[in-house]
């Protein structure tokens, strides 16, 4: 088995910084959107009517799938999911990687060492999985699903961007040690 070509470890950290900003915005939009809103029947916010008639429910449950899909937090999370998917399927052409290689890396000193590209690619897949679950549950009408999913992905991206701790990479290495994922190439 051949050793995969190494990548500059600053590239995934750069991508995580962009992802952190996008996920923070998606979490904010999810928190102020339909996912966390309460509905008090067919008319506007009227707490007295809700107390009298007991019609207090989640707005997302009352919304149609089309209304759920048009929620700004949902739309931004779809864009984020597509970026994750792009990074998994074709990391060499992913927008953040292209920006890093074309505009950022030439201004930096050469990396001290290169890293295996498989763990960061797996981490992108984990991010895709987490936000996809949030998107699916949001469309199904589950309250709070979208902001919880984007917040979880935000925490992982922030750890990578701020502290160079890639949670998805660590999961990859644990699965590799357990023999579930591809074995490390032998140093023979």
C-alpha positions in Angstrom: 0.0 0.0 0.0 1.4 3.4 -0.9 1.5 6.3 1.5 -1.0 9.0 0.5 0.6 12.4 -0.4 0.8 14.7 2.6 -1.1 18.0 2.9 -0.2 21.2 4.6 -1.9 21.0 8.1 -2.6 24.7 8.0 -5.1 24.1 5.1 -7.7 22.2 7.1 -7.3 24.7 9.9 -8.0 27.6 7.4 -11.1 25.7 6.2 -12.2 25.1 9.8 -12.0 28.9 10.4 -14.3 29.6 7.5 -16.6 26.8 8.5 -16.7 28.1 12.1 -17.9 31.5 10.9 -20.6 29.9 8.7 -21.8 27.5 11.4 -21.9 30.3 14.0 -24.2 32.3 11.6 -26.3 29.1 10.9 -26.7 28.4 14.6 -27.8 32.0 15.3 -30.3 31.9 12.4 -31.5 28.5 13.7 -32.0 30.0 17.2 -34.1 32.9 16.0 -35.9 31.0 13.2 -38.8 28.6 13.1 -37.0 25.8 14.8 -37.2 27.3 18.3 -40.2 29.6 17.9 -43.4 29.0 19.8 -46.8 29.2 18.1 -50.0 30.2 19.8 -52.6 29.0 17.3 -53.6 30.6 14.1 -53.1 34.2 15.2 -50.0 36.2 16.2 -48.2 36.0 19.5 -50.9 36.2 22.1 -49.9 34.8 25.5 -53.3 35.3 27.1 -55.0 33.3 24.5 -52.4 30.5 24.8 -52.9 30.4 28.6 -56.7 30.3 28.1 -56.9 27.8 25.3 -53.8 25.7 25.8 -52.7 26.0 22.1 -49.1 26.6 22.9 -47.0 24.5 20.4 -43.8 24.7 18.4 -44.0 26.8 15.3 -42.0 24.2 13.3 -44.7 21.6 14.0 -47.4 23.8 12.6 -45.3 24.9 9.6 -45.4 23.1 6.2 -42.3 21.4 4.9 -42.0 24.2 2.4 -42.0 26.8 5.2 -39.4 24.8 7.1 -37.2 24.6 4.0 -37.3 28.4 3.5 -36.1 29.1 7.0 -32.8 31.1 6.7 -31.0 28.9 9.1 -32.0 25.8 7.1 -30.9 27.4 3.8 -27.5 28.4 5.2 -27.0 24.9 6.7 -27.8 23.4 3.2 -25.0 25.6 1.8 -22.7 24.4 4.6 -23.7 20.7 4.0 -22.9 21.2 0.3 -19.5 22.6 1.1 -18.8 19.6 3.4 -19.9 17.2 0.6 -17.6 19.0 -1.8 -14.7 18.6 0.6 -15.4 14.9 1.0 -15.9 14.1 -2.7 -13.2 16.4 -4.2 -10.9 18.0 -1.5 -8.5 19.3 -4.1 -11.2 21.5 -5.7 -13.1 22.5 -2.5 -13.4 26.3 -2.3 -11.6 26.8 1.0 -8.7 24.6 -0.2 -8.4 26.5 -3.4 -8.4 29.8 -1.6 -5.8 28.5 0.9 -3.5 27.1 -1.8 -3.8 30.1 -4.2 -3.8 33.1 -1.8 -2.7 32.1 1.7 -0.1 29.4 1.4 2.2 31.4 -0.9 2.5 34.0 1.8 3.5 31.5 4.5 6.7 29.7 5.2 6.8 26.1 3.9 5.2 23.7 6.4 7.5 21.9 8.8 5.8 18.6 8.1 2.9 17.3 6.1 0.0 15.3 7.4 -2.1 12.4 6.1 -5.1 13.8 4.2 -7.4 11.0 5.2 -8.3 12.2 8.8 -9.2 15.7 7.7 -11.3 14.3 4.9 -13.0 12.0 7.3 -13.6 15.0 9.6 -15.4 16.7 6.7 -17.6 13.6 6.4 -18.4 13.8 10.1 -19.4 17.4 9.8 -21.6 16.5 6.8 -23.3 13.7 8.8 -24.0 16.0 11.7 -25.5 18.8 9.7 -27.4 16.4 7.5 -29.1 14.9 10.5 -30.0 18.4 11.7 -31.4 19.3 8.2 -33.5 16.0 8.0 -34.9 16.5 11.5 -35.7 20.1 10.8 -37.6 19.1 7.7 -39.4 16.5 9.8 -40.6 19.2 12.2 -38.4 18.4 15.2 -37.9 21.5 17.3 -34.4 22.6 18.1 -32.8 20.0 15.8 -31.2 22.5 13.4 -29.5 24.8 16.0 -28.3 21.8 18.0 -26.7 20.2 15.0 -25.1 23.4 13.8 -23.9 24.1 17.3 -22.3 20.7 17.6 -20.6 21.1 14.3 -19.6 24.7 15.3 -17.9 23.3 18.4 -15.8 20.8 16.4 -14.9 23.4 13.8 -14.0 25.9 16.5 -11.7 23.4 18.2 -9.8 22.9 15.0 -9.7 26.6 14.0 -8.6 27.9 17.4 -6.6 25.1 19.0 -5.7 22.9 16.0 -7.6 20.0 17.6 -9.5 18.1 14.9 -12.2 16.1 16.6 -13.1 14.3 13.4 -9.4 13.4 12.9 -9.3 12.0 16.4 -12.4 9.8 15.7 -10.7 8.6 12.5 -7.5 7.6 14.4 -9.6 5.8 17.0 -11.5 3.9 14.3 -8.2 3.1 12.6 -6.6 1.8 15.8 -9.7 -0.4 16.3 -9.2 -1.8 12.8 -12.5 -0.4 11.5 -10.9 2.0 9.0 -7.9 1.5 6.7 -4.7 0.4 8.4 -1.7 2.6 8.6 0.8 2.0 5.9 3.7 -0.1 7.2 7.1 1.6 7.6 8.9 -1.3 6.1 
